[in-house]
Protein backbone atom coordinates (compact mmCIF):
# COMPACT_ATOMS: atom_id res chain seq x y z
CA UNK A 1 0.00 0.00 0.00
CA UNK A 2 2.64 2.53 1.02
CA UNK A 3 4.38 2.17 -2.33
CA UNK A 4 1.33 3.84 -3.92
CA UNK A 5 1.67 6.93 -1.72
CA UNK A 6 3.98 9.68 -2.93
CA UNK A 7 3.50 12.09 -0.04
CA UNK A 8 2.20 11.94 3.50
CA UNK A 9 0.26 15.22 3.79
CA UNK A 10 -1.56 14.86 7.13
CA UNK A 11 -4.80 16.71 7.74
CA UNK A 12 -5.96 17.50 11.29
CA UNK A 13 -9.58 17.12 10.18
CA UNK A 14 -10.66 13.67 11.28
CA UNK A 15 -12.27 11.81 14.18
CA UNK A 16 -13.24 8.27 15.11
CA UNK A 17 -15.42 6.15 12.84
CA UNK A 18 -18.82 5.07 14.11
CA UNK A 19 -19.51 2.56 11.33
CA UNK A 20 -17.52 -0.06 9.41
CA UNK A 21 -16.26 0.96 5.99
CA UNK A 22 -18.67 -0.12 3.25
CA UNK A 23 -18.25 2.61 0.62
CA UNK A 24 -15.75 4.61 -1.40
CA UNK A 25 -16.73 8.14 -2.41
CA UNK A 26 -14.98 9.79 -5.36
CA UNK A 27 -14.81 13.58 -5.58
CA UNK A 28 -13.23 16.22 -7.72
CA UNK A 29 -11.53 19.03 -5.85
CA UNK A 30 -13.36 21.80 -7.72
CA UNK A 31 -10.62 24.36 -7.11
CA UNK A 32 -8.28 26.20 -9.51
CA UNK A 33 -5.14 24.29 -8.46
CA UNK A 34 -3.93 21.21 -6.63
CA UNK A 35 -2.02 23.37 -4.13
CA UNK A 36 -5.15 25.27 -3.19
CA UNK A 37 -7.13 22.06 -2.79
CA UNK A 38 -4.42 20.46 -0.68
CA UNK A 39 -4.19 23.55 1.53
CA UNK A 40 -7.95 23.57 2.10
CA UNK A 41 -8.07 19.87 2.93
CA UNK A 42 -5.35 20.42 5.52
CA UNK A 43 -6.79 23.62 6.99
CA UNK A 44 -8.17 23.26 10.49
CA UNK A 45 -10.29 26.35 9.86
CA UNK A 46 -11.85 24.87 6.71
CA UNK A 47 -12.83 21.72 8.58
CA UNK A 48 -12.80 19.40 5.56
CA UNK A 49 -10.54 16.53 4.53
CA UNK A 50 -10.33 13.28 2.59
CA UNK A 51 -8.26 10.16 2.94
CA UNK A 52 -6.41 10.69 -0.35
CA UNK A 53 -5.82 13.32 -3.02
CA UNK A 54 -4.62 12.47 -6.53
CA UNK A 55 -3.02 15.19 -8.63
CA UNK A 56 -3.42 15.38 -12.40
CA UNK A 57 0.08 13.95 -12.94
CA UNK A 58 -0.80 10.93 -10.77
CA UNK A 59 0.90 12.08 -7.56
CA UNK A 60 -0.91 10.57 -4.57
CA UNK A 61 -1.16 12.22 -1.16
CA UNK A 62 -2.41 10.51 1.98
CA UNK A 63 -4.15 12.97 4.28
CA UNK A 64 -6.05 10.77 6.72
CA UNK A 65 -5.53 7.11 7.65
CA UNK A 66 -8.26 4.80 6.39
CA UNK A 67 -9.20 3.65 9.89
CA UNK A 68 -10.16 7.24 10.74
CA UNK A 69 -13.24 9.23 9.75
CA UNK A 70 -12.31 11.95 7.26
CA UNK A 71 -14.67 14.86 6.61
CA UNK A 72 -15.39 14.72 2.89
CA UNK A 73 -19.04 13.78 2.42
CA UNK A 74 -20.91 16.56 4.22
CA UNK A 75 -24.67 16.15 4.51
CA UNK A 76 -25.23 13.00 2.49
CA UNK A 77 -27.14 9.73 2.17
CA UNK A 78 -26.62 6.36 0.56
CA UNK A 79 -28.61 3.19 1.13
CA UNK A 80 -30.04 4.40 4.45
CA UNK A 81 -26.64 5.55 5.73
CA UNK A 82 -26.66 9.19 6.79
CA UNK A 83 -23.19 9.25 8.37
CA UNK A 84 -21.42 8.58 5.10
CA UNK A 85 -18.13 9.90 6.48
CA UNK A 86 -18.10 7.08 9.03
CA UNK A 87 -18.88 4.43 6.42
CA UNK A 88 -16.59 5.53 3.60
CA UNK A 89 -13.11 6.19 2.30
CA UNK A 90 -12.95 9.50 0.43
CA UNK A 91 -10.69 10.21 -2.57
CA UNK A 92 -10.29 13.73 -3.90
CA UNK A 93 -9.27 13.85 -7.57
CA UNK A 94 -7.74 17.14 -8.66
CA UNK A 95 -9.91 18.83 -11.29
CA UNK A 96 -11.08 22.45 -11.45
CA UNK A 97 -14.67 21.26 -11.68
CA UNK A 98 -17.68 22.90 -13.25
CA UNK A 99 -16.98 26.27 -11.64
CA UNK A 100 -13.37 26.71 -12.80
CA UNK A 101 -13.16 24.94 -16.16
CA UNK A 102 -14.22 21.30 -15.93
CA UNK A 103 -12.06 19.04 -18.08
CA UNK A 104 -11.36 15.34 -18.67
CA UNK A 105 -9.30 13.48 -16.09
CA UNK A 106 -5.77 12.76 -17.44
CA UNK A 107 -4.62 9.20 -18.06
CA UNK A 108 -1.86 9.51 -15.43
CA UNK A 109 -4.41 10.50 -12.82
CA UNK A 110 -6.76 7.63 -13.63
CA UNK A 111 -3.86 5.17 -13.73
CA UNK A 112 -2.91 6.26 -10.20
CA UNK A 113 -6.51 5.90 -9.03
CA UNK A 114 -6.89 2.30 -10.20
CA UNK A 115 -4.42 0.55 -7.85
CA UNK A 116 -5.28 2.88 -4.96
CA UNK A 117 -8.98 2.11 -5.33
CA UNK A 118 -8.32 -1.60 -5.84
CA UNK A 119 -6.47 -1.77 -2.54
CA UNK A 120 -9.24 0.03 -0.66
CA UNK A 121 -11.97 -2.14 -2.14
CA UNK A 122 -10.04 -5.30 -1.26
CA UNK A 123 -9.11 -4.22 2.28
CA UNK A 124 -12.64 -3.25 3.24
CA UNK A 125 -14.60 -5.64 0.97
CA UNK A 126 -16.49 -2.76 -0.63
CA UNK A 127 -19.17 -3.84 -3.14
CA UNK A 128 -18.82 -2.37 -6.62
CA UNK A 129 -22.27 -0.80 -6.20
CA UNK A 130 -20.91 1.20 -3.28
CA UNK A 131 -18.11 2.86 -5.24
CA UNK A 132 -19.97 6.11 -5.82
CA UNK A 133 -19.55 9.75 -6.71
CA UNK A 134 -20.16 12.70 -4.43
CA UNK A 135 -23.17 13.58 -6.58
CA UNK A 136 -24.70 10.17 -5.84
CA UNK A 137 -24.69 10.72 -2.08
CA UNK A 138 -25.58 14.44 -2.18
CA UNK A 139 -27.55 14.97 -5.41
CA UNK A 140 -29.05 18.31 -4.42
CA UNK A 141 -25.64 19.80 -3.56
CA UNK A 142 -22.93 18.19 -5.65
CA UNK A 143 -22.02 17.37 -9.26
CA UNK A 144 -18.67 15.66 -8.81
CA UNK A 145 -16.80 13.83 -10.12
CA UNK A 146 -19.10 14.68 -13.00
CA UNK A 147 -20.06 13.52 -16.45
CA UNK A 148 -16.47 13.41 -17.78
CA UNK A 149 -15.30 10.90 -15.20
CA UNK A 150 -14.43 7.52 -16.73
CA UNK A 151 -16.59 5.10 -14.76
CA UNK A 152 -16.27 2.55 -17.57
CA UNK A 153 -12.53 2.32 -16.93
CA UNK A 154 -13.19 1.47 -13.30
CA UNK A 155 -15.81 -1.05 -14.34
CA UNK A 156 -13.35 -2.71 -16.72
CA UNK A 157 -11.15 -3.38 -13.68
CA UNK A 158 -14.15 -4.58 -11.61
CA UNK A 159 -13.87 -1.55 -9.34
CA UNK A 160 -17.33 -0.18 -10.22
CA UNK A 161 -20.43 -1.43 -11.97
CA UNK A 162 -20.71 -1.47 -15.74
CA UNK A 163 -23.20 0.81 -17.41
CA UNK A 164 -26.25 -1.30 -18.28
CA UNK A 165 -26.75 -1.76 -22.02
CA UNK A 166 -30.49 -1.81 -22.46
CA UNK A 167 -32.95 -1.73 -25.33
CA UNK A 168 -36.18 -2.65 -23.53
CA UNK A 169 -38.86 -0.04 -22.87
CA UNK A 170 -39.47 1.37 -19.41
CA UNK A 171 -40.70 -1.32 -17.01
CA UNK A 172 -42.03 1.29 -14.53
CA UNK A 173 -45.68 2.27 -14.77
CA UNK A 174 -45.07 5.93 -13.94
CA UNK A 175 -42.49 8.36 -12.58
CA UNK A 176 -43.51 7.62 -9.01
CA UNK A 177 -42.63 3.96 -9.45
CA UNK A 178 -39.30 4.94 -10.97
CA UNK A 179 -38.38 7.11 -7.99
CA UNK A 180 -39.30 4.35 -5.56
CA UNK A 181 -36.88 2.17 -7.50
CA UNK A 182 -34.24 4.89 -7.38
CA UNK A 183 -34.63 5.11 -3.62
CA UNK A 184 -34.33 1.35 -3.39
CA UNK A 185 -31.08 1.53 -5.37
CA UNK A 186 -29.68 3.95 -2.80
CA UNK A 187 -30.46 7.57 -3.64
CA UNK A 188 -32.01 10.28 -1.51
CA UNK A 189 -35.07 11.21 -3.58
CA UNK A 190 -36.29 14.14 -1.47
CA UNK A 191 -35.34 16.38 -4.42
CA UNK A 192 -36.51 14.21 -7.29
CA UNK A 193 -35.09 16.21 -10.24
CA UNK A 194 -31.70 16.42 -8.48
CA UNK A 195 -31.74 12.68 -7.81
CA UNK A 196 -32.59 12.08 -11.45
CA UNK A 197 -29.72 14.29 -12.62
CA UNK A 198 -27.32 12.46 -10.30
CA UNK A 199 -28.44 9.12 -11.73
CA UNK A 200 -28.00 10.43 -15.28
CA UNK A 201 -24.60 11.93 -14.49
CA UNK A 202 -23.43 8.50 -13.36
CA UNK A 203 -25.18 6.20 -15.81
CA UNK A 204 -26.25 8.27 -18.86
CA UNK A 205 -23.95 11.31 -18.86
CA UNK A 206 -24.60 12.50 -22.42
CA UNK A 207 -28.08 13.74 -21.44
CA UNK A 208 -28.51 15.26 -17.97
CA UNK A 209 -31.91 16.93 -17.87
CA UNK A 210 -33.47 15.62 -14.65
CA UNK A 211 -36.36 14.05 -16.55
CA UNK A 212 -37.39 10.42 -16.26
CA UNK A 213 -37.23 8.65 -19.60
CA UNK A 214 -37.38 5.12 -20.93
CA UNK A 215 -33.64 4.66 -21.26
CA UNK A 216 -32.88 5.63 -17.67
CA UNK A 217 -35.83 3.62 -16.40
CA UNK A 218 -34.58 0.51 -18.18
CA UNK A 219 -31.07 1.09 -16.81
CA UNK A 220 -32.34 1.37 -13.26
CA UNK A 221 -34.48 -1.74 -13.62
CA UNK A 222 -31.47 -3.67 -14.93
CA UNK A 223 -29.36 -2.52 -11.97
CA UNK A 224 -32.05 -3.56 -9.50
CA UNK A 225 -32.38 -6.98 -11.15
CA UNK A 226 -28.61 -7.49 -10.92
CA UNK A 227 -28.63 -6.42 -7.28
CA UNK A 228 -31.38 -8.88 -6.44
CA UNK A 229 -29.43 -11.58 -8.24
CA UNK A 230 -26.29 -10.80 -6.23
CA UNK A 231 -24.38 -9.49 -9.25
CA UNK A 232 -23.44 -6.07 -7.87
CA UNK A 233 -20.69 -7.18 -5.52
Backbone bond lengths (Angstrom), bond angles and torsions (degrees), N, CA, C in turn:
res aa  C-N    CA-C-N  psi(-1)  N-CA   C-N-CA  omega(-1)  CA-C   N-CA-C  phi
1 X - - - 1.450 - - 1.522 111.76 -
2 X 1.331 117.04 -48.50 1.458 120.55 -175.33 1.527 112.08 -61.23
3 X 1.332 117.50 -25.96 1.451 119.04 -179.46 1.532 111.66 -68.63
4 X 1.328 117.69 -14.93 1.461 121.26 177.94 1.526 112.22 -87.04
5 X 1.324 116.82 -10.90 1.462 121.78 -175.91 1.522 109.37 -97.76
6 X 1.327 116.11 123.48 1.464 120.45 178.57 1.524 112.08 -87.23
7 X 1.330 116.11 -36.20 1.463 119.98 -177.56 1.525 110.46 -141.44
8 X 1.320 115.24 136.02 1.457 121.20 166.63 1.533 106.65 -87.47
9 X 1.328 116.21 115.17 1.462 121.86 -177.05 1.525 108.19 -126.86
10 X 1.330 117.71 71.40 1.469 121.54 -168.57 1.530 113.32 -60.32
11 X 1.322 114.46 137.57 1.452 122.29 172.99 1.529 108.59 -106.49
12 X 1.330 117.50 141.87 1.468 119.72 176.89 1.526 112.28 -80.52
13 X 1.322 116.89 -3.41 1.463 120.99 -170.19 1.525 111.37 -93.59
14 X 1.309 115.91 84.08 1.454 121.73 178.18 1.528 108.77 -159.71
15 X 1.323 115.67 163.27 1.463 121.74 171.17 1.519 107.94 -151.69
16 X 1.322 116.69 -169.17 1.463 120.77 -173.89 1.531 110.94 -78.56
17 X 1.315 115.70 142.18 1.461 120.62 173.98 1.529 110.53 -70.16
18 X 1.329 114.13 147.43 1.460 121.03 174.40 1.528 112.52 -111.40
19 X 1.336 115.76 -6.38 1.463 121.42 -178.06 1.521 109.11 -137.97
20 X 1.329 117.58 155.52 1.472 119.37 172.83 1.517 110.83 -70.28
21 X 1.310 116.52 152.67 1.464 120.84 178.78 1.527 109.68 -70.73
22 X 1.336 115.44 127.08 1.466 120.60 177.39 1.523 112.05 -137.68
23 X 1.335 117.40 4.56 1.458 121.37 -174.52 1.518 110.67 -143.90
24 X 1.327 116.12 157.87 1.465 123.35 164.71 1.523 106.50 -126.04
25 X 1.325 116.24 130.86 1.460 121.40 179.22 1.533 108.63 -112.96
26 X 1.336 115.41 125.23 1.456 121.94 179.55 1.526 109.64 -102.11
27 X 1.325 115.33 132.85 1.461 122.85 -178.41 1.522 109.47 -125.27
28 X 1.333 117.00 159.99 1.457 119.19 155.57 1.521 107.77 -104.57
29 X 1.330 115.93 156.07 1.459 119.49 -175.52 1.520 111.78 -72.94
30 X 1.336 118.39 -33.45 1.449 120.87 177.29 1.517 113.95 64.60
31 X 1.320 116.67 33.87 1.460 122.21 179.06 1.524 108.99 -132.26
32 X 1.344 117.87 158.63 1.471 119.45 -174.38 1.520 115.23 -61.25
33 X 1.332 118.82 -28.32 1.465 119.94 -176.94 1.523 110.92 -145.25
34 X 1.330 114.23 161.65 1.464 120.43 176.90 1.526 110.47 -65.43
35 X 1.327 117.20 -39.69 1.464 120.35 -178.65 1.522 111.19 -61.82
36 X 1.326 116.27 -41.15 1.462 119.18 179.06 1.530 110.97 -66.29
37 X 1.321 116.02 -40.86 1.461 119.50 179.16 1.521 111.09 -64.35
38 X 1.328 115.77 -44.51 1.460 119.85 -179.77 1.526 110.75 -63.23
39 X 1.314 116.89 -40.53 1.468 120.29 179.05 1.522 110.63 -63.19
40 X 1.324 117.19 -41.96 1.469 119.72 -179.60 1.516 111.20 -66.21
41 X 1.323 116.97 -41.66 1.465 120.34 -178.80 1.528 112.47 -68.95
42 X 1.308 116.42 -14.58 1.471 120.66 179.19 1.531 112.18 -109.25
43 X 1.327 116.54 4.83 1.456 121.00 -178.22 1.520 110.91 -87.27
44 X 1.311 116.45 121.70 1.462 120.05 177.96 1.524 110.35 -63.28
45 X 1.319 116.36 -33.97 1.465 120.80 179.71 1.527 111.47 -67.17
46 X 1.338 117.27 -39.09 1.462 120.76 -179.75 1.521 111.69 -67.53
47 X 1.319 117.16 -35.10 1.453 120.97 176.20 1.517 115.05 68.63
48 X 1.339 117.13 30.57 1.462 121.11 175.96 1.528 108.63 -130.45
49 X 1.325 115.47 160.02 1.468 119.51 179.66 1.524 108.44 -165.13
50 X 1.303 115.55 179.48 1.464 123.11 171.47 1.517 105.75 -152.53
51 X 1.300 116.59 170.32 1.462 118.84 177.81 1.527 111.05 -77.54
52 X 1.339 115.84 -37.08 1.466 120.36 -177.57 1.524 110.37 -139.35
53 X 1.319 114.99 155.88 1.465 123.10 170.20 1.524 107.50 -133.47
54 X 1.339 116.07 134.20 1.461 121.42 179.32 1.527 108.77 -117.76
55 X 1.322 116.30 119.87 1.451 120.94 178.50 1.532 110.50 -76.62
56 X 1.328 115.68 168.81 1.463 119.70 -176.47 1.528 112.20 -66.90
57 X 1.322 117.83 -24.60 1.472 119.78 177.59 1.522 112.35 -87.64
58 X 1.331 117.51 4.32 1.457 121.96 178.28 1.516 115.12 94.53
59 X 1.322 118.29 -0.33 1.464 121.44 177.06 1.527 109.81 -64.99
60 X 1.328 116.24 131.41 1.463 121.84 -176.50 1.525 109.98 -112.26
61 X 1.321 115.44 128.08 1.467 122.58 174.87 1.525 109.00 -110.04
62 X 1.325 116.01 138.64 1.465 119.94 169.39 1.523 107.88 -103.68
63 X 1.323 116.00 123.55 1.460 121.23 -177.87 1.524 112.60 -105.19
64 X 1.327 116.05 -37.03 1.467 121.39 -177.43 1.523 107.72 -138.39
65 X 1.327 117.22 136.74 1.462 121.03 176.89 1.531 110.49 -62.90
66 X 1.306 116.17 147.40 1.462 120.25 -176.23 1.525 113.66 -64.15
67 X 1.325 117.62 -26.30 1.461 118.76 -179.77 1.526 112.46 -79.03
68 X 1.326 116.78 -0.16 1.457 121.58 178.89 1.531 110.19 -108.61
69 X 1.306 115.85 159.14 1.466 123.40 -179.30 1.520 109.25 -90.67
70 X 1.323 116.49 105.82 1.467 121.38 174.56 1.529 108.87 -82.80
71 X 1.330 115.83 164.46 1.464 121.53 -172.79 1.525 110.04 -112.57
72 X 1.308 116.38 74.62 1.468 121.82 -174.09 1.509 114.35 -117.73
73 X 1.323 118.62 -21.57 1.464 120.88 -169.84 1.525 113.21 -90.09
74 X 1.332 118.35 -29.00 1.447 120.34 -175.30 1.525 111.01 64.20
75 X 1.329 115.49 -156.02 1.463 119.64 177.46 1.521 107.90 -70.24
76 X 1.318 116.74 116.71 1.460 119.64 -171.16 1.521 110.39 -156.28
77 X 1.342 114.76 171.16 1.463 121.31 -174.57 1.516 108.92 -157.38
78 X 1.318 115.92 135.66 1.461 119.98 171.29 1.522 109.16 -155.22
79 X 1.305 116.26 120.66 1.456 122.63 176.20 1.531 111.99 51.37
80 X 1.321 114.22 50.58 1.469 124.30 177.23 1.522 114.08 71.97
81 X 1.317 118.01 5.29 1.466 120.97 174.84 1.527 108.35 -94.14
82 X 1.314 116.05 123.86 1.461 120.74 177.84 1.526 112.02 -103.34
83 X 1.324 117.36 -21.51 1.468 120.47 174.44 1.521 108.06 -97.54
84 X 1.318 114.84 70.85 1.471 120.12 -176.10 1.518 110.96 -64.04
85 X 1.320 118.09 -33.38 1.467 119.95 177.50 1.524 111.53 -56.45
86 X 1.330 116.71 -40.33 1.461 119.60 -178.78 1.520 112.32 -70.12
87 X 1.335 116.46 -27.26 1.462 120.56 -171.91 1.522 113.21 -101.84
88 X 1.344 117.78 6.35 1.462 118.05 -170.65 1.518 113.17 -137.77
89 X 1.324 113.57 160.92 1.463 122.95 165.91 1.525 106.05 -106.25
90 X 1.333 116.57 130.89 1.459 121.45 -176.87 1.522 112.38 -107.94
91 X 1.328 115.90 131.58 1.473 121.99 178.46 1.524 108.89 -120.37
92 X 1.307 116.40 120.10 1.459 122.53 174.88 1.529 109.08 -93.50
93 X 1.325 115.92 126.58 1.462 122.40 -178.53 1.526 107.15 -111.44
94 X 1.304 116.39 119.51 1.461 120.12 -174.51 1.530 110.72 -63.55
95 X 1.328 114.94 122.26 1.461 123.10 177.30 1.519 105.63 -165.58
96 X 1.340 118.67 136.86 1.458 119.11 -177.64 1.519 114.42 -64.56
97 X 1.313 117.23 -17.29 1.454 120.25 175.73 1.517 113.58 74.67
98 X 1.313 115.59 -179.57 1.458 121.50 -173.73 1.523 112.85 -63.91
99 X 1.311 117.52 -24.57 1.470 120.20 -177.00 1.526 112.53 -81.33
100 X 1.334 117.34 -29.87 1.469 120.22 -171.65 1.531 114.04 -120.09
101 X 1.331 117.62 17.21 1.460 119.20 177.01 1.517 112.88 109.83
102 X 1.309 115.56 60.66 1.469 122.38 -177.94 1.521 110.48 -53.09
103 X 1.317 116.40 136.81 1.459 121.24 -177.54 1.531 109.90 -147.97
104 X 1.332 117.10 164.13 1.467 120.07 178.31 1.533 111.46 -59.82
105 X 1.318 114.83 155.68 1.454 121.47 179.58 1.529 108.54 -87.12
106 X 1.340 118.36 124.17 1.472 120.58 -175.15 1.530 112.85 -61.60
107 X 1.330 115.00 154.34 1.465 120.63 179.57 1.527 111.48 -56.51
108 X 1.330 117.56 -42.61 1.471 120.34 -177.96 1.523 111.25 -61.19
109 X 1.308 115.81 -36.20 1.465 120.66 179.85 1.531 110.82 -69.37
110 X 1.317 116.63 -44.68 1.457 120.44 179.26 1.530 111.05 -67.35
111 X 1.320 116.44 -36.77 1.466 120.12 178.68 1.524 111.50 -66.71
112 X 1.325 117.44 -28.80 1.464 120.22 175.01 1.520 110.98 -76.84
113 X 1.326 116.48 -33.21 1.464 120.26 179.51 1.519 112.07 -65.70
114 X 1.332 117.61 -39.67 1.466 120.51 -172.06 1.529 113.40 -56.21
115 X 1.344 120.36 -55.49 1.462 118.24 -179.02 1.530 112.98 -68.96
116 X 1.329 117.14 -32.17 1.463 119.81 177.16 1.522 110.16 -62.82
117 X 1.323 116.62 -48.76 1.454 121.32 179.38 1.521 111.40 -64.71
118 X 1.328 116.96 -40.41 1.468 120.34 179.40 1.522 111.19 -59.03
119 X 1.309 116.77 -41.64 1.462 120.21 179.02 1.507 112.20 -64.87
120 X 1.330 116.73 -42.12 1.466 120.67 179.57 1.518 110.86 -63.79
121 X 1.315 116.03 -47.70 1.465 121.11 -179.07 1.527 110.55 -59.66
122 X 1.314 116.52 -41.23 1.473 120.02 -179.56 1.522 111.31 -70.01
123 X 1.325 117.09 -44.81 1.475 120.07 -177.59 1.518 112.37 -61.40
124 X 1.318 116.31 -39.96 1.463 120.46 -173.36 1.524 113.04 -106.21
125 X 1.320 117.65 3.23 1.469 122.30 179.56 1.530 110.76 53.53
126 X 1.315 115.64 52.40 1.465 121.56 -178.69 1.527 109.83 -82.96
127 X 1.331 118.30 125.41 1.467 119.48 176.20 1.528 111.48 -64.28
128 X 1.318 116.59 149.40 1.467 119.73 178.97 1.521 112.01 -59.08
129 X 1.332 116.61 -32.25 1.462 120.55 179.63 1.519 112.59 -68.06
130 X 1.321 116.98 -15.35 1.460 121.28 -179.67 1.525 112.67 -103.93
131 X 1.314 117.31 13.78 1.465 121.48 166.67 1.523 105.14 -93.53
132 X 1.329 115.92 105.42 1.458 120.89 -166.66 1.526 110.92 -130.27
133 X 1.320 115.42 166.71 1.444 121.70 173.84 1.512 111.59 -95.11
134 X 1.323 115.83 161.26 1.462 120.28 177.67 1.528 110.71 -57.92
135 X 1.321 117.00 -35.75 1.463 119.95 179.67 1.525 111.97 -65.90
136 X 1.322 118.08 -26.72 1.460 120.75 178.61 1.527 111.57 -69.25
137 X 1.311 116.54 -36.76 1.469 119.93 -175.44 1.524 112.61 -93.57
138 X 1.335 117.22 -11.69 1.472 121.51 178.83 1.524 108.96 -143.84
139 X 1.327 118.11 63.19 1.466 120.96 -170.67 1.522 114.78 -63.01
140 X 1.306 118.06 -27.81 1.463 120.13 -179.35 1.523 112.51 -81.00
141 X 1.338 117.03 -12.34 1.468 120.38 -174.88 1.522 114.17 -116.34
142 X 1.320 117.61 -28.68 1.457 120.13 -166.00 1.531 112.72 -127.29
143 X 1.339 115.38 153.33 1.464 121.92 177.53 1.524 112.45 -122.49
144 X 1.308 117.40 -2.08 1.464 120.02 -172.08 1.537 112.58 -91.20
145 X 1.343 115.77 154.43 1.466 128.28 3.78 1.524 114.40 -78.30
146 X 1.328 117.63 -2.18 1.450 120.05 168.96 1.513 115.98 92.98
147 X 1.319 114.10 175.82 1.463 121.82 -171.26 1.518 113.90 -73.44
148 X 1.328 118.68 -12.34 1.471 121.11 177.53 1.526 113.07 -92.32
149 X 1.308 116.59 -4.46 1.464 119.03 -179.45 1.527 110.04 -72.44
150 X 1.334 116.18 139.74 1.465 121.31 -172.58 1.533 110.96 -91.14
151 X 1.326 115.57 77.73 1.463 120.07 177.13 1.530 111.39 -64.77
152 X 1.330 116.88 -31.46 1.469 119.36 -178.81 1.527 111.39 -63.79
153 X 1.326 117.18 -32.75 1.465 119.78 176.65 1.523 110.13 -64.29
154 X 1.315 116.83 -43.69 1.462 119.88 177.35 1.523 110.47 -62.57
155 X 1.324 115.77 -42.10 1.465 119.47 -179.73 1.523 111.52 -63.05
156 X 1.334 116.87 -36.09 1.463 120.41 179.55 1.518 111.75 -63.21
157 X 1.335 116.51 -24.73 1.468 121.96 177.44 1.527 111.64 -100.57
158 X 1.321 116.70 13.62 1.475 123.64 179.32 1.534 111.10 57.98
159 X 1.312 115.95 38.45 1.459 121.91 177.07 1.522 111.86 -110.02
160 X 1.313 117.12 -2.03 1.460 124.16 175.18 1.528 106.64 -159.08
161 X 1.311 115.89 170.00 1.459 119.20 -179.52 1.524 111.17 -81.33
162 X 1.322 115.10 146.54 1.458 120.56 174.61 1.522 110.37 -69.85
163 X 1.315 115.32 151.01 1.458 120.26 172.54 1.521 109.31 -69.23
164 X 1.327 118.25 125.34 1.468 119.24 178.93 1.523 111.53 -61.59
165 X 1.319 115.96 136.12 1.470 121.41 175.28 1.524 107.05 -102.62
166 X 1.303 115.72 106.64 1.467 118.89 -171.40 1.520 110.38 -125.24
167 X 1.313 114.41 151.48 1.467 121.40 175.72 1.524 110.94 -131.54
168 X 1.332 117.17 -9.90 1.467 120.89 -176.75 1.529 110.36 -73.41
169 X 1.312 117.10 154.22 1.464 120.01 175.91 1.527 111.00 -71.07
170 X 1.316 116.20 171.37 1.460 121.24 -178.85 1.524 111.28 -59.28
171 X 1.323 117.94 128.69 1.465 120.13 177.48 1.530 111.98 -88.03
172 X 1.339 117.92 -6.99 1.461 120.97 -178.04 1.531 109.88 -89.69
173 X 1.321 115.76 139.85 1.460 120.37 -175.53 1.526 112.16 -70.47
174 X 1.331 116.69 -31.59 1.458 120.38 -177.21 1.525 108.95 -159.00
175 X 1.329 116.74 176.95 1.459 120.51 -178.25 1.518 111.63 -63.68
176 X 1.330 117.11 -34.99 1.455 119.92 179.28 1.516 111.77 -60.17
177 X 1.316 116.64 -41.83 1.466 120.53 178.47 1.524 110.41 -65.94
178 X 1.333 116.41 -38.04 1.460 119.22 177.03 1.527 110.69 -59.92
179 X 1.329 117.60 -47.57 1.461 119.49 -176.42 1.522 112.18 -68.09
180 X 1.309 118.18 -30.38 1.463 119.49 172.40 1.526 110.09 -63.51
181 X 1.328 116.22 -39.20 1.459 120.07 175.69 1.516 111.90 -65.99
182 X 1.322 116.80 -38.71 1.460 120.81 179.14 1.527 110.85 -64.79
183 X 1.329 115.58 -38.63 1.464 119.61 176.60 1.527 110.17 -66.31
184 X 1.314 115.97 -39.49 1.460 119.57 177.98 1.521 111.39 -63.50
185 X 1.339 116.94 -34.50 1.464 119.92 177.86 1.523 110.93 -67.64
186 X 1.326 118.16 -31.58 1.457 119.08 176.29 1.506 116.57 148.38
187 X 1.337 117.91 -12.91 1.464 121.12 -171.75 1.532 113.09 -79.36
188 X 1.321 114.24 151.34 1.458 122.04 164.88 1.525 106.63 -79.25
189 X 1.333 117.46 118.65 1.462 120.25 -175.97 1.528 111.61 -106.74
190 X 1.335 118.00 18.69 1.467 119.39 -179.06 1.529 111.52 -62.72
191 X 1.330 117.65 -29.74 1.459 122.71 170.34 1.524 105.82 -113.05
192 X 1.306 116.33 95.10 1.468 120.21 -170.16 1.530 113.32 -63.33
193 X 1.336 119.71 -46.76 1.472 117.95 178.54 1.530 112.65 -60.83
194 X 1.352 117.07 -37.23 1.466 119.75 178.32 1.526 110.56 -66.39
195 X 1.322 116.74 -41.55 1.467 119.86 177.55 1.521 110.66 -62.50
196 X 1.324 116.41 -39.14 1.459 120.68 178.58 1.525 110.66 -64.36
197 X 1.336 116.97 -43.65 1.464 119.97 178.72 1.526 111.17 -63.30
198 X 1.327 117.04 -39.11 1.460 120.12 178.23 1.524 110.79 -63.00
199 X 1.328 116.31 -42.66 1.463 119.83 177.53 1.523 109.97 -62.22
200 X 1.308 117.72 -44.69 1.467 120.84 179.53 1.525 111.50 -64.20
201 X 1.325 116.27 -41.42 1.470 119.85 -179.04 1.525 110.12 -59.40
202 X 1.320 116.65 -35.92 1.465 120.95 -179.84 1.527 112.66 -81.14
203 X 1.323 117.62 -42.96 1.455 120.28 -167.35 1.528 114.37 -110.06
204 X 1.357 118.17 -23.26 1.460 120.75 -178.30 1.535 107.44 -142.81
205 X 1.341 117.02 65.86 1.468 120.25 -167.92 1.523 115.94 -71.12
206 X 1.306 119.23 -10.80 1.467 119.15 -178.73 1.524 112.51 -79.02
207 X 1.328 118.35 -14.64 1.465 122.25 173.23 1.523 107.77 -136.22
208 X 1.322 116.45 111.22 1.471 121.69 179.42 1.519 107.06 -123.49
209 X 1.335 115.60 90.96 1.459 119.74 -176.03 1.532 113.33 -122.62
210 X 1.336 117.08 -2.71 1.456 119.99 178.92 1.512 114.75 75.31
211 X 1.330 117.33 9.19 1.460 121.49 -177.67 1.522 110.57 -106.71
212 X 1.302 115.84 136.40 1.466 120.49 177.32 1.526 108.64 -71.57
213 X 1.321 116.31 131.03 1.460 120.08 176.18 1.522 109.49 -138.82
214 X 1.327 115.33 173.74 1.457 120.01 -174.89 1.513 113.85 -63.27
215 X 1.337 116.73 -38.49 1.456 119.74 -178.46 1.528 111.02 -63.86
216 X 1.316 116.78 -48.70 1.468 119.93 -179.78 1.526 111.04 -65.52
217 X 1.321 116.18 -37.84 1.464 119.49 178.95 1.528 110.91 -62.32
218 X 1.324 116.05 -43.24 1.463 119.54 179.22 1.527 110.91 -66.50
219 X 1.329 117.37 -36.65 1.469 120.68 176.83 1.521 110.96 -62.30
220 X 1.319 115.96 -47.48 1.464 119.59 -179.34 1.523 110.64 -62.29
221 X 1.318 117.02 -43.41 1.462 120.07 -180.00 1.526 110.71 -61.22
222 X 1.331 117.27 -40.42 1.457 121.44 177.64 1.530 110.93 -62.70
223 X 1.327 116.77 -43.00 1.463 120.23 178.57 1.524 111.44 -62.35
224 X 1.318 116.24 -42.31 1.466 119.83 -179.82 1.525 110.97 -66.18
225 X 1.326 117.23 -39.42 1.464 120.12 176.94 1.528 110.63 -61.77
226 X 1.329 116.76 -44.16 1.464 120.48 179.26 1.531 110.77 -63.93
227 X 1.315 115.94 -39.20 1.479 119.04 178.68 1.518 110.10 -62.32
228 X 1.330 116.76 -46.57 1.455 120.22 -179.40 1.520 112.23 -64.32
229 X 1.330 115.60 -27.06 1.465 120.61 178.54 1.532 112.79 -88.22
230 X 1.339 116.43 2.70 1.455 120.27 179.16 1.500 114.25 74.68
231 X 1.343 117.75 25.44 1.466 120.97 -176.10 1.533 113.63 -100.23
232 X 1.336 117.37 8.87 1.463 119.07 -176.61 1.523 112.03 -107.46
233 X 1.298 117.46 13.51 1.463 120.85 173.66 1.516 108.63 -72.99
